[in-house]
């Protein structure tokens, strides 16, 4: 599908000094990872994620929550980064100052090669102790679900942020400071409804940055964005990198 990107957007990105990108589940959709809202097809469709992704849900039924995340891990384990992920790696390499803030927990940005990044909501591949909160990389395999922490015996849980839980202060401070200092903020593949990530484009805008949104639908921030580009991030981002004239090393490398 031809991608129509306004010329003034190209000029803005080409001359940007400090860029912050916020991604959501839409960036991973073309890798076959269901977006957050679609993630409950089939077996789990009868559950509301707000009834699963909370500490209370885990305390009430740890087995159900652990198995839900095992199911989501199974959806992700064969997923590969798509052209949107690689285009963001090329942007990181080309721009003077760049920070990627992702709400995604699938690890695909890291796999594609992004390094100046913050996983605001954690990473589903990591596990931690429910009681003590420390990371756990090994535990005795038994029939018990969820498995137990080898240090304190408490149940293990995925290292992701649940509804009602706080985000790491350091991650949030870094993301907020970067949004306040950037001259261009790019929102990609997020419904922009979950706090505090949804505040970042507003902070950037308030501090004088221009805002670009790339999404397949209008969202809560479309009205305040300087450019709202409708379409798939896997098609728009590689085209954008080429139009700006930045090297497409990561995009081309992935295509081989
Ligand atoms: P959502 O599922 O709420 O929104 C995904 C967005 O991506 C929607 O606006 C879609 O229109 C858009 N989209 C879908 N396919 C796309 C594509 N190919 N290209 C561009 N956009 C596309 O997911 P998030 O906004 O990421 O937290 O949800 C935010 C947070 O809510 C998640 O991180 C999750 C939940 O609390 C955790 O799981 C910890």
Boltz pocket constraint, residues with backbone or C-beta under 6 A from the ligand:
constraints:
  - pocket:
      binder: B
      contacts: [[A, 23], [A, 24], [A, 25], [A, 26], [A, 27], [A, 29], [A, 30], [A, 35], [A, 36], [A, 37], [A, 38], [A, 53], [A, 103], [A, 104], [A, 105], [A, 121], [A, 160], [A, 161], [A, 162], [A, 188], [A, 189], [A, 190], [A, 191], [A, 192], [A, 193], [A, 194], [A, 214], [A, 215], [A, 216], [A, 217], [A, 218], [A, 219], [A, 231], [A, 232], [A, 233], [A, 234]]
      max_distance: 6.0
